[in-house]
Amino acid sequence: MSIQSGQRFSTQSRGEVSVEQELAERVGIALGDQLQFSIGGQLIAAQVTKYQRGRLE
């Protein structure tokens, strides 16, 4: 997997996510967008700071 846009996470990074580039293009997610995830009934917000290409293994 490789980063296509944005920067690597730092050890200080919090509340950041990367998104697979083709998915981002399909659904209109841009760098800087805020995404919300429901985890265990709690809403967690994270900013998209990079695009990635390739599969996680």
mmCIF file of the N, C-alpha and C atoms, coordinates in Angstrom:
data_MODEL
# 
_entry.id   MODEL 
# 
loop_
_atom_site.group_PDB 
_atom_site.id 
_atom_site.type_symbol 
_atom_site.label_atom_id 
_atom_site.label_alt_id 
_atom_site.label_comp_id 
_atom_site.label_asym_id 
_atom_site.label_entity_id 
_atom_site.label_seq_id 
_atom_site.pdbx_PDB_ins_code 
_atom_site.Cartn_x 
_atom_site.Cartn_y 
_atom_site.Cartn_z 
_atom_site.occupancy 
_atom_site.B_iso_or_equiv 
_atom_site.pdbx_formal_charge 
_atom_site.auth_seq_id 
_atom_site.auth_comp_id 
_atom_site.auth_asym_id 
_atom_site.auth_atom_id 
_atom_site.pdbx_PDB_model_num 
ATOM 1   N N  . MET A 1 1  ? 0.848   -1.164 0.000  1.00 0.00 ? 1  MET A N  1 
ATOM 2   C CA . MET A 1 1  ? 0.000   0.000  0.000  1.00 0.00 ? 1  MET A CA 1 
ATOM 3   C C  . MET A 1 1  ? 0.894   1.227  0.000  1.00 0.00 ? 1  MET A C  1 
ATOM 4   N N  . SER A 1 2  ? 0.453   2.268  -0.685 1.00 0.00 ? 2  SER A N  1 
ATOM 5   C CA . SER A 1 2  ? 1.243   3.493  -0.709 1.00 0.00 ? 2  SER A CA 1 
ATOM 6   C C  . SER A 1 2  ? 0.330   4.705  -0.557 1.00 0.00 ? 2  SER A C  1 
ATOM 7   N N  . ILE A 1 3  ? 0.880   5.756  0.031  1.00 0.00 ? 3  ILE A N  1 
ATOM 8   C CA . ILE A 1 3  ? 0.143   7.005  0.191  1.00 0.00 ? 3  ILE A CA 1 
ATOM 9   C C  . ILE A 1 3  ? 0.176   7.748  -1.128 1.00 0.00 ? 3  ILE A C  1 
ATOM 10  N N  . GLN A 1 4  ? -0.990  8.169  -1.616 1.00 0.00 ? 4  GLN A N  1 
ATOM 11  C CA . GLN A 1 4  ? -1.087  8.884  -2.882 1.00 0.00 ? 4  GLN A CA 1 
ATOM 12  C C  . GLN A 1 4  ? -1.148  10.392 -2.679 1.00 0.00 ? 4  GLN A C  1 
ATOM 13  N N  . SER A 1 5  ? -1.794  10.845 -1.623 1.00 0.00 ? 5  SER A N  1 
ATOM 14  C CA . SER A 1 5  ? -1.907  12.268 -1.293 1.00 0.00 ? 5  SER A CA 1 
ATOM 15  C C  . SER A 1 5  ? -1.922  12.398 0.216  1.00 0.00 ? 5  SER A C  1 
ATOM 16  N N  . GLY A 1 6  ? -1.467  13.522 0.711  1.00 0.00 ? 6  GLY A N  1 
ATOM 17  C CA . GLY A 1 6  ? -1.435  13.734 2.151  1.00 0.00 ? 6  GLY A CA 1 
ATOM 18  C C  . GLY A 1 6  ? -0.096  13.318 2.723  1.00 0.00 ? 6  GLY A C  1 
ATOM 19  N N  . GLN A 1 7  ? -0.043  13.189 4.066  1.00 0.00 ? 7  GLN A N  1 
ATOM 20  C CA . GLN A 1 7  ? 1.201   12.877 4.751  1.00 0.00 ? 7  GLN A CA 1 
ATOM 21  C C  . GLN A 1 7  ? 1.010   11.677 5.661  1.00 0.00 ? 7  GLN A C  1 
ATOM 22  N N  . ARG A 1 8  ? 2.131   11.030 6.009  1.00 0.00 ? 8  ARG A N  1 
ATOM 23  C CA . ARG A 1 8  ? 2.082   9.908  6.947  1.00 0.00 ? 8  ARG A CA 1 
ATOM 24  C C  . ARG A 1 8  ? 1.588   10.382 8.304  1.00 0.00 ? 8  ARG A C  1 
ATOM 25  N N  . PHE A 1 9  ? 0.961   9.463  9.047  1.00 0.00 ? 9  PHE A N  1 
ATOM 26  C CA . PHE A 1 9  ? 0.575   9.779  10.413 1.00 0.00 ? 9  PHE A CA 1 
ATOM 27  C C  . PHE A 1 9  ? 1.833   9.984  11.236 1.00 0.00 ? 9  PHE A C  1 
ATOM 28  N N  . SER A 1 10 ? 1.802   10.910 12.169 1.00 0.00 ? 10 SER A N  1 
ATOM 29  C CA . SER A 1 10 ? 2.920   11.080 13.095 1.00 0.00 ? 10 SER A CA 1 
ATOM 30  C C  . SER A 1 10 ? 2.566   10.372 14.399 1.00 0.00 ? 10 SER A C  1 
ATOM 31  N N  . THR A 1 11 ? 3.514   10.276 15.293 1.00 0.00 ? 11 THR A N  1 
ATOM 32  C CA . THR A 1 11 ? 3.237   9.657  16.596 1.00 0.00 ? 11 THR A CA 1 
ATOM 33  C C  . THR A 1 11 ? 2.281   10.524 17.401 1.00 0.00 ? 11 THR A C  1 
ATOM 34  N N  . GLN A 1 12 ? 2.093   11.770 17.000 1.00 0.00 ? 12 GLN A N  1 
ATOM 35  C CA . GLN A 1 12 ? 1.182   12.694 17.687 1.00 0.00 ? 12 GLN A CA 1 
ATOM 36  C C  . GLN A 1 12 ? -0.210  12.710 17.059 1.00 0.00 ? 12 GLN A C  1 
ATOM 37  N N  . SER A 1 13 ? -0.400  11.979 15.966 1.00 0.00 ? 13 SER A N  1 
ATOM 38  C CA . SER A 1 13 ? -1.676  12.001 15.235 1.00 0.00 ? 13 SER A CA 1 
ATOM 39  C C  . SER A 1 13 ? -2.812  11.434 16.072 1.00 0.00 ? 13 SER A C  1 
ATOM 40  N N  . ARG A 1 14 ? -3.908  12.163 16.069 1.00 0.00 ? 14 ARG A N  1 
ATOM 41  C CA . ARG A 1 14 ? -5.134  11.704 16.723 1.00 0.00 ? 14 ARG A CA 1 
ATOM 42  C C  . ARG A 1 14 ? -6.307  12.190 15.887 1.00 0.00 ? 14 ARG A C  1 
ATOM 43  N N  . GLY A 1 15 ? -7.290  11.338 15.752 1.00 0.00 ? 15 GLY A N  1 
ATOM 44  C CA . GLY A 1 15 ? -8.486  11.741 15.029 1.00 0.00 ? 15 GLY A CA 1 
ATOM 45  C C  . GLY A 1 15 ? -8.265  11.893 13.537 1.00 0.00 ? 15 GLY A C  1 
ATOM 46  N N  . GLU A 1 16 ? -7.328  11.103 12.976 1.00 0.00 ? 16 GLU A N  1 
ATOM 47  C CA . GLU A 1 16 ? -7.064  11.156 11.547 1.00 0.00 ? 16 GLU A CA 1 
ATOM 48  C C  . GLU A 1 16 ? -7.293  9.777  10.940 1.00 0.00 ? 16 GLU A C  1 
ATOM 49  N N  . VAL A 1 17 ? -7.758  9.761  9.695  1.00 0.00 ? 17 VAL A N  1 
ATOM 50  C CA . VAL A 1 17 ? -7.935  8.503  8.971  1.00 0.00 ? 17 VAL A CA 1 
ATOM 51  C C  . VAL A 1 17 ? -7.412  8.661  7.554  1.00 0.00 ? 17 VAL A C  1 
ATOM 52  N N  . SER A 1 18 ? -7.049  7.528  6.959  1.00 0.00 ? 18 SER A N  1 
ATOM 53  C CA . SER A 1 18 ? -6.731  7.503  5.533  1.00 0.00 ? 18 SER A CA 1 
ATOM 54  C C  . SER A 1 18 ? -7.869  6.752  4.841  1.00 0.00 ? 18 SER A C  1 
ATOM 55  N N  . VAL A 1 19 ? -8.086  7.083  3.584  1.00 0.00 ? 19 VAL A N  1 
ATOM 56  C CA . VAL A 1 19 ? -9.169  6.492  2.803  1.00 0.00 ? 19 VAL A CA 1 
ATOM 57  C C  . VAL A 1 19 ? -8.576  5.967  1.495  1.00 0.00 ? 19 VAL A C  1 
ATOM 58  N N  . GLU A 1 20 ? -9.040  4.806  1.069  1.00 0.00 ? 20 GLU A N  1 
ATOM 59  C CA . GLU A 1 20 ? -8.594  4.244  -0.202 1.00 0.00 ? 20 GLU A CA 1 
ATOM 60  C C  . GLU A 1 20 ? -9.017  5.202  -1.312 1.00 0.00 ? 20 GLU A C  1 
ATOM 61  N N  . GLN A 1 21 ? -8.081  5.556  -2.193 1.00 0.00 ? 21 GLN A N  1 
ATOM 62  C CA . GLN A 1 21 ? -8.302  6.611  -3.167 1.00 0.00 ? 21 GLN A CA 1 
ATOM 63  C C  . GLN A 1 21 ? -9.479  6.347  -4.106 1.00 0.00 ? 21 GLN A C  1 
ATOM 64  N N  . GLU A 1 22 ? -9.631  5.134  -4.614 1.00 0.00 ? 22 GLU A N  1 
ATOM 65  C CA . GLU A 1 22 ? -10.744 4.856  -5.529 1.00 0.00 ? 22 GLU A CA 1 
ATOM 66  C C  . GLU A 1 22 ? -12.087 5.005  -4.824 1.00 0.00 ? 22 GLU A C  1 
ATOM 67  N N  . LEU A 1 23 ? -12.186 4.568  -3.572 1.00 0.00 ? 23 LEU A N  1 
ATOM 68  C CA . LEU A 1 23 ? -13.421 4.743  -2.803 1.00 0.00 ? 23 LEU A CA 1 
ATOM 69  C C  . LEU A 1 23 ? -13.710 6.226  -2.612 1.00 0.00 ? 23 LEU A C  1 
ATOM 70  N N  . ALA A 1 24 ? -12.699 6.994  -2.247 1.00 0.00 ? 24 ALA A N  1 
ATOM 71  C CA . ALA A 1 24 ? -12.875 8.433  -2.035 1.00 0.00 ? 24 ALA A CA 1 
ATOM 72  C C  . ALA A 1 24 ? -13.409 9.103  -3.296 1.00 0.00 ? 24 ALA A C  1 
ATOM 73  N N  . GLU A 1 25 ? -12.858 8.728  -4.447 1.00 0.00 ? 25 GLU A N  1 
ATOM 74  C CA . GLU A 1 25 ? -13.321 9.315  -5.706 1.00 0.00 ? 25 GLU A CA 1 
ATOM 75  C C  . GLU A 1 25 ? -14.760 8.917  -6.011 1.00 0.00 ? 25 GLU A C  1 
ATOM 76  N N  . ARG A 1 26 ? -15.100 7.654  -5.741 1.00 0.00 ? 26 ARG A N  1 
ATOM 77  C CA . ARG A 1 26 ? -16.462 7.162  -6.021 1.00 0.00 ? 26 ARG A CA 1 
ATOM 78  C C  . ARG A 1 26 ? -17.513 7.865  -5.179 1.00 0.00 ? 26 ARG A C  1 
ATOM 79  N N  . VAL A 1 27 ? -17.222 8.105  -3.894 1.00 0.00 ? 27 VAL A N  1 
ATOM 80  C CA . VAL A 1 27 ? -18.250 8.658  -3.009 1.00 0.00 ? 27 VAL A CA 1 
ATOM 81  C C  . VAL A 1 27 ? -18.027 10.134 -2.671 1.00 0.00 ? 27 VAL A C  1 
ATOM 82  N N  . GLY A 1 28 ? -16.973 10.736 -3.232 1.00 0.00 ? 28 GLY A N  1 
ATOM 83  C CA . GLY A 1 28 ? -16.767 12.178 -3.064 1.00 0.00 ? 28 GLY A CA 1 
ATOM 84  C C  . GLY A 1 28 ? -16.144 12.598 -1.746 1.00 0.00 ? 28 GLY A C  1 
ATOM 85  N N  . ILE A 1 29 ? -15.237 11.791 -1.214 1.00 0.00 ? 29 ILE A N  1 
ATOM 86  C CA . ILE A 1 29 ? -14.526 12.155 0.017  1.00 0.00 ? 29 ILE A CA 1 
ATOM 87  C C  . ILE A 1 29 ? -13.256 12.905 -0.364 1.00 0.00 ? 29 ILE A C  1 
ATOM 88  N N  . ALA A 1 30 ? -13.056 14.088 0.230  1.00 0.00 ? 30 ALA A N  1 
ATOM 89  C CA . ALA A 1 30 ? -11.886 14.908 -0.067 1.00 0.00 ? 30 ALA A CA 1 
ATOM 90  C C  . ALA A 1 30 ? -10.968 14.992 1.156  1.00 0.00 ? 30 ALA A C  1 
ATOM 91  N N  . LEU A 1 31 ? -9.683  15.272 0.896  1.00 0.00 ? 31 LEU A N  1 
ATOM 92  C CA . LEU A 1 31 ? -8.770  15.519 2.004  1.00 0.00 ? 31 LEU A CA 1 
ATOM 93  C C  . LEU A 1 31 ? -9.318  16.676 2.822  1.00 0.00 ? 31 LEU A C  1 
ATOM 94  N N  . GLY A 1 32 ? -9.275  16.540 4.136  1.00 0.00 ? 32 GLY A N  1 
ATOM 95  C CA . GLY A 1 32 ? -9.801  17.570 5.029  1.00 0.00 ? 32 GLY A CA 1 
ATOM 96  C C  . GLY A 1 32 ? -11.236 17.322 5.469  1.00 0.00 ? 32 GLY A C  1 
ATOM 97  N N  . ASP A 1 33 ? -11.965 16.440 4.773  1.00 0.00 ? 33 ASP A N  1 
ATOM 98  C CA . ASP A 1 33 ? -13.339 16.115 5.179  1.00 0.00 ? 33 ASP A CA 1 
ATOM 99  C C  . ASP A 1 33 ? -13.339 15.447 6.556  1.00 0.00 ? 33 ASP A C  1 
ATOM 100 N N  . GLN A 1 34 ? -14.424 15.628 7.278  1.00 0.00 ? 34 GLN A N  1 
ATOM 101 C CA . GLN A 1 34 ? -14.633 14.966 8.564  1.00 0.00 ? 34 GLN A CA 1 
ATOM 102 C C  . GLN A 1 34 ? -15.568 13.783 8.346  1.00 0.00 ? 34 GLN A C  1 
ATOM 103 N N  . LEU A 1 35 ? -15.174 12.620 8.830  1.00 0.00 ? 35 LEU A N  1 
ATOM 104 C CA . LEU A 1 35 ? -16.027 11.434 8.792  1.00 0.00 ? 35 LEU A CA 1 
ATOM 105 C C  . LEU A 1 35 ? -16.431 11.091 10.212 1.00 0.00 ? 35 LEU A C  1 
ATOM 106 N N  . GLN A 1 36 ? -17.615 10.543 10.374 1.00 0.00 ? 36 GLN A N  1 
ATOM 107 C CA . GLN A 1 36 ? -18.070 10.081 11.685 1.00 0.00 ? 36 GLN A CA 1 
ATOM 108 C C  . GLN A 1 36 ? -18.307 8.588  11.627 1.00 0.00 ? 36 GLN A C  1 
ATOM 109 N N  . PHE A 1 37 ? -17.864 7.919  12.683 1.00 0.00 ? 37 PHE A N  1 
ATOM 110 C CA . PHE A 1 37 ? -18.035 6.482  12.821 1.00 0.00 ? 37 PHE A CA 1 
ATOM 111 C C  . PHE A 1 37 ? -18.797 6.216  14.108 1.00 0.00 ? 37 PHE A C  1 
ATOM 112 N N  . SER A 1 38 ? -19.725 5.270  14.060 1.00 0.00 ? 38 SER A N  1 
ATOM 113 C CA . SER A 1 38 ? -20.431 4.859  15.264 1.00 0.00 ? 38 SER A CA 1 
ATOM 114 C C  . SER A 1 38 ? -19.761 3.592  15.777 1.00 0.00 ? 38 SER A C  1 
ATOM 115 N N  . ILE A 1 39 ? -19.109 3.705  16.929 1.00 0.00 ? 39 ILE A N  1 
ATOM 116 C CA . ILE A 1 39 ? -18.387 2.584  17.525 1.00 0.00 ? 39 ILE A CA 1 
ATOM 117 C C  . ILE A 1 39 ? -18.937 2.373  18.927 1.00 0.00 ? 39 ILE A C  1 
ATOM 118 N N  . GLY A 1 40 ? -19.571 1.237  19.122 1.00 0.00 ? 40 GLY A N  1 
ATOM 119 C CA . GLY A 1 40 ? -20.145 0.946  20.437 1.00 0.00 ? 40 GLY A CA 1 
ATOM 120 C C  . GLY A 1 40 ? -21.168 1.969  20.873 1.00 0.00 ? 40 GLY A C  1 
ATOM 121 N N  . GLY A 1 41 ? -21.893 2.532  19.912 1.00 0.00 ? 41 GLY A N  1 
ATOM 122 C CA . GLY A 1 41 ? -22.919 3.506  20.244 1.00 0.00 ? 41 GLY A CA 1 
ATOM 123 C C  . GLY A 1 41 ? -22.402 4.927  20.420 1.00 0.00 ? 41 GLY A C  1 
ATOM 124 N N  . GLN A 1 42 ? -21.085 5.127  20.301 1.00 0.00 ? 42 GLN A N  1 
ATOM 125 C CA . GLN A 1 42 ? -20.507 6.470  20.419 1.00 0.00 ? 42 GLN A CA 1 
ATOM 126 C C  . GLN A 1 42 ? -20.093 6.952  19.040 1.00 0.00 ? 42 GLN A C  1 
ATOM 127 N N  . LEU A 1 43 ? -20.365 8.240  18.762 1.00 0.00 ? 43 LEU A N  1 
ATOM 128 C CA . LEU A 1 43 ? -19.918 8.824  17.503 1.00 0.00 ? 43 LEU A CA 1 
ATOM 129 C C  . LEU A 1 43 ? -18.484 9.321  17.662 1.00 0.00 ? 43 LEU A C  1 
ATOM 130 N N  . ILE A 1 44 ? -17.631 8.887  16.753 1.00 0.00 ? 44 ILE A N  1 
ATOM 131 C CA . ILE A 1 44 ? -16.234 9.284  16.741 1.00 0.00 ? 44 ILE A CA 1 
ATOM 132 C C  . ILE A 1 44 ? -15.985 10.033 15.429 1.00 0.00 ? 44 ILE A C  1 
ATOM 133 N N  . ALA A 1 45 ? -15.414 11.227 15.513 1.00 0.00 ? 45 ALA A N  1 
ATOM 134 C CA . ALA A 1 45 ? -15.116 12.018 14.319 1.00 0.00 ? 45 ALA A CA 1 
ATOM 135 C C  . ALA A 1 45 ? -13.633 11.914 13.999 1.00 0.00 ? 45 ALA A C  1 
ATOM 136 N N  . ALA A 1 46 ? -13.322 11.876 12.706 1.00 0.00 ? 46 ALA A N  1 
ATOM 137 C CA . ALA A 1 46 ? -11.932 11.825 12.267 1.00 0.00 ? 46 ALA A CA 1 
ATOM 138 C C  . ALA A 1 46 ? -11.805 12.599 10.960 1.00 0.00 ? 46 ALA A C  1 
ATOM 139 N N  . GLN A 1 47 ? -10.671 13.244 10.786 1.00 0.00 ? 47 GLN A N  1 
ATOM 140 C CA . GLN A 1 47 ? -10.406 14.014 9.578  1.00 0.00 ? 47 GLN A CA 1 
ATOM 141 C C  . GLN A 1 47 ? -9.625  13.159 8.584  1.00 0.00 ? 47 GLN A C  1 
ATOM 142 N N  . VAL A 1 48 ? -10.025 13.228 7.313  1.00 0.00 ? 48 VAL A N  1 
ATOM 143 C CA . VAL A 1 48 ? -9.312  12.512 6.252  1.00 0.00 ? 48 VAL A CA 1 
ATOM 144 C C  . VAL A 1 48 ? -8.049  13.312 5.940  1.00 0.00 ? 48 VAL A C  1 
ATOM 145 N N  . THR A 1 49 ? -6.881  12.702 6.200  1.00 0.00 ? 49 THR A N  1 
ATOM 146 C CA . THR A 1 49 ? -5.612  13.403 5.994  1.00 0.00 ? 49 THR A CA 1 
ATOM 147 C C  . THR A 1 49 ? -4.770  12.800 4.886  1.00 0.00 ? 49 THR A C  1 
ATOM 148 N N  . LYS A 1 50 ? -5.207  11.675 4.324  1.00 0.00 ? 50 LYS A N  1 
ATOM 149 C CA . LYS A 1 50 ? -4.438  11.076 3.230  1.00 0.00 ? 50 LYS A CA 1 
ATOM 150 C C  . LYS A 1 50 ? -5.275  10.092 2.451  1.00 0.00 ? 50 LYS A C  1 
ATOM 151 N N  . TYR A 1 51 ? -4.869  9.865  1.213  1.00 0.00 ? 51 TYR A N  1 
ATOM 152 C CA . TYR A 1 51 ? -5.423  8.815  0.369  1.00 0.00 ? 51 TYR A CA 1 
ATOM 153 C C  . TYR A 1 51 ? -4.380  7.716  0.268  1.00 0.00 ? 51 TYR A C  1 
ATOM 154 N N  . GLN A 1 52 ? -4.833  6.506  0.168  1.00 0.00 ? 52 GLN A N  1 
ATOM 155 C CA . GLN A 1 52 ? -3.927  5.370  -0.035 1.00 0.00 ? 52 GLN A CA 1 
ATOM 156 C C  . GLN A 1 52 ? -4.346  4.596  -1.257 1.00 0.00 ? 52 GLN A C  1 
ATOM 157 N N  . ARG A 1 53 ? -3.416  3.882  -1.836 1.00 0.00 ? 53 ARG A N  1 
ATOM 158 C CA . ARG A 1 53 ? -3.698  3.028  -2.980 1.00 0.00 ? 53 ARG A CA 1 
ATOM 159 C C  . ARG A 1 53 ? -3.154  1.652  -2.642 1.00 0.00 ? 53 ARG A C  1 
ATOM 160 N N  . GLY A 1 54 ? -3.947  0.638  -2.928 1.00 0.00 ? 54 GLY A N  1 
ATOM 161 C CA . GLY A 1 54 ? -3.522  -0.727 -2.646 1.00 0.00 ? 54 GLY A CA 1 
ATOM 162 C C  . GLY A 1 54 ? -4.331  -1.331 -1.537 1.00 0.00 ? 54 GLY A C  1 
ATOM 163 N N  . ARG A 1 55 ? -4.067  -2.603 -1.276 1.00 0.00 ? 55 ARG A N  1 
ATOM 164 C CA . ARG A 1 55 ? -4.832  -3.336 -0.269 1.00 0.00 ? 55 ARG A CA 1 
ATOM 165 C C  . ARG A 1 55 ? -4.025  -3.544 0.992  1.00 0.00 ? 55 ARG A C  1 
ATOM 166 N N  . LEU A 1 56 ? -4.725  -3.510 2.122  1.00 0.00 ? 56 LEU A N  1 
ATOM 167 C CA . LEU A 1 56 ? -4.094  -3.885 3.391  1.00 0.00 ? 56 LEU A CA 1 
ATOM 168 C C  . LEU A 1 56 ? -3.920  -5.386 3.417  1.00 0.00 ? 56 LEU A C  1 
ATOM 169 N N  . GLU A 1 57 ? -2.821  -5.849 3.880  1.00 0.00 ? 57 GLU A N  1 
ATOM 170 C CA . GLU A 1 57 ? -2.595  -7.288 3.960  1.00 0.00 ? 57 GLU A CA 1 
ATOM 171 C C  . GLU A 1 57 ? -2.197  -7.675 5.354  1.00 0.00 ? 57 GLU A C  1 
# 
